[in-house]
Amino acid sequence: MIKTYRGLVNHFRRAPQSVQDYFPDFADLVENYPWEVSVSYMFSRIEQAKHMTIYCGIVKKHWCEIGLTRRAVNEEHMSRGRFKELFKTVFSEKIPDTLISKLEKGEKARDKIAHGKNWTQKEVREGLTAAIDFSVEFNDFVDKKAGFRPFGSLKGFKGRAESLSKATTNWVLKGMGIPNKGKTTDHKSN
């Protein structure tokens, strides 16, 4: 159990470099700002990683066109349940319960702060520790399933595979239950 903010920073600094690079301001925020700032930052970045996991999974595993896919995923309301549902749809496997429990522990601390509830420093330290552990383990899990790490640099994640057309991508996205409000044709209308 992490008992001080310094212990939390040390725990973070033991994480793989890709995770540390994904949260570049974490240590500074923990050391120099109120807990609310660190929690907000951490979970904002986690939300970004969740969106990128779905986006990268669709592009890499299903060869969808990047622009249309990015727009569709960006417009998606990614609730906690929806993220788990989309993950299973995109990767054909659910996120392990052990990872979900770590994420939920972190979200519990985040929710108390975000909704103006009473919270303790211990709850926040435990929640942030769980969020760090989730980031590390989720990276490993996704890397084994799809060959990229959502909490890190995604440069070159797609590889050289040729993407589907926008029209076909639109059908794939519809099949996954992701509505697309953008332009979907590959040709100009006359």
C-alpha positions in Angstrom: 0.0 0.0 0.0 1.3 3.5 -0.9 1.3 5.7 2.2 2.6 9.0 0.9 2.6 11.1 -2.2 6.3 10.4 -2.6 5.6 6.6 -2.5 3.0 7.2 -5.3 5.6 9.1 -7.4 8.1 6.3 -6.8 5.5 3.7 -7.9 4.9 5.7 -11.0 8.6 6.0 -11.8 8.9 2.2 -11.6 6.3 1.9 -14.4 7.6 1.2 -18.0 9.0 4.2 -19.8 6.1 4.2 -22.3 3.6 4.7 -19.4 5.7 7.4 -17.8 6.0 9.2 -21.2 2.2 9.0 -21.6 1.7 10.8 -18.3 4.6 13.3 -18.5 3.2 15.7 -16.0 2.0 13.2 -13.4 4.9 13.3 -10.9 5.0 17.1 -11.0 1.3 17.4 -10.4 1.4 15.0 -7.5 4.3 16.8 -5.9 3.1 20.3 -6.4 -0.7 20.5 -6.7 -3.8 19.5 -4.9 -4.9 15.9 -5.4 -7.9 17.0 -7.5 -5.5 18.2 -10.2 -3.6 14.9 -10.4 -6.8 12.8 -10.5 -8.3 15.0 -13.2 -5.1 14.8 -15.3 -4.7 11.0 -14.9 -8.3 10.2 -15.9 -8.4 12.6 -18.7 -5.4 10.8 -20.2 -7.0 7.4 -19.5 -10.1 8.5 -21.4 -7.9 9.5 -24.3 -6.2 6.1 -24.2 -9.5 4.3 -24.1 -10.7 6.2 -27.3 -7.3 5.5 -29.0 -7.6 1.8 -28.1 -10.9 1.5 -29.9 -9.7 3.7 -32.9 -6.4 1.8 -33.3 -8.0 -1.5 -32.9 -10.5 -0.8 -35.6 -7.9 0.6 -38.0 -5.3 -2.1 -37.3 -7.4 -5.3 -36.9 -10.2 -4.4 -39.3 -8.3 -2.3 -41.9 -10.7 0.6 -41.7 -9.9 4.0 -43.3 -8.3 6.2 -40.7 -10.1 9.5 -41.2 -13.6 8.1 -41.2 -12.8 5.8 -38.2 -11.2 8.7 -36.2 -14.3 10.8 -36.8 -16.7 8.1 -35.9 -14.8 7.1 -32.7 -14.4 10.7 -31.7 -18.2 11.2 -32.0 -18.9 8.1 -29.9 -20.1 8.7 -26.4 -17.6 6.4 -24.6 -19.3 5.6 -21.3 -17.6 3.0 -19.1 -19.9 0.3 -20.2 -19.7 1.3 -23.8 -15.9 1.1 -23.8 -16.1 -2.4 -22.5 -18.7 -3.3 -25.1 -16.8 -1.8 -28.0 -13.6 -3.4 -26.8 -15.2 -6.8 -27.0 -16.6 -6.0 -30.4 -13.4 -4.7 -31.8 -11.0 -7.3 -30.3 -13.4 -10.3 -30.0 -12.4 -10.6 -26.3 -13.5 -8.9 -23.2 -11.1 -7.0 -20.9 -10.1 -9.3 -18.0 -11.9 -8.7 -14.8 -8.6 -8.1 -13.0 -8.0 -5.1 -15.2 -11.5 -3.8 -14.9 -11.3 -4.0 -11.1 -8.2 -1.8 -11.1 -9.8 0.7 -13.4 -12.9 0.8 -11.3 -10.9 1.3 -8.1 -9.3 4.4 -9.7 -12.6 5.6 -11.1 -14.2 5.4 -7.7 -11.7 7.9 -6.3 -12.1 10.0 -9.5 -15.9 10.0 -9.1 -15.8 11.2 -5.5 -13.7 14.1 -6.5 -15.6 15.0 -9.7 -18.9 14.8 -7.9 -18.0 16.8 -4.8 -18.2 13.9 -2.4 -16.0 13.4 0.6 -12.8 11.6 -0.1 -9.6 10.8 1.7 -6.0 11.1 0.6 -5.6 7.3 1.1 -8.5 6.7 -1.3 -6.9 9.0 -3.9 -3.4 7.4 -3.5 -5.0 3.9 -3.8 -7.0 5.1 -6.8 -4.1 6.6 -8.6 -1.9 3.5 -7.8 -4.7 1.3 -9.4 -4.8 3.6 -12.4 -1.1 3.3 -12.9 -1.2 -0.4 -12.6 -4.2 -0.6 -15.0 -2.2 1.5 -17.6 0.8 -0.9 -17.3 -1.2 -4.1 -17.5 -3.7 -2.9 -20.1 -0.7 -2.0 -22.3 0.6 -5.5 -22.0 -2.8 -7.0 -22.6 -3.5 -5.0 -25.8 0.0 -5.5 -27.1 -0.5 -9.2 -26.9 -3.9 -9.0 -28.7 -3.2 -6.3 -31.3 0.5 -5.3 -31.3 0.2 -1.8 -29.9 0.3 0.0 -26.5 -2.5 2.5 -25.9 -0.5 4.2 -23.1 2.5 5.1 -25.1 3.5 6.3 -28.6 1.3 5.0 -31.2 3.6 5.9 -34.1 3.5 3.2 -36.7 0.8 1.2 -34.9 -1.1 0.4 -38.2 1.8 -1.0 -40.2 1.7 -1.0 -44.0 -1.6 -2.7 -44.5 -3.9 -1.0 -47.0 -7.1 0.4 -45.6 -10.6 -0.4 -46.8 -12.5 2.2 -48.8 -14.5 4.8 -47.0 -17.8 3.1 -48.1 -16.7 -0.3 -46.9 -15.3 1.3 -43.7 -18.7 2.8 -43.1 -20.4 -0.6 -43.3 -17.8 -2.1 -41.0 -18.4 0.6 -38.4 -22.2 0.2 -38.7 -21.7 -3.5 -38.1 -19.8 -2.7 -35.0 -22.6 -0.5 -33.8 -20.6 2.7 -34.3 -22.8 5.3 -36.1 -20.9 7.5 -38.5 -22.3 11.0 -39.2 -19.5 12.0 -41.6 -19.1 11.7 -45.3 -18.8 8.1 -46.3 -18.4 8.0 -50.1 -15.2 7.6 -52.0 -16.4 9.7 -55.0 -17.8 13.1 -55.6 -21.5 13.5 -56.4 -22.4 14.9 -59.8 
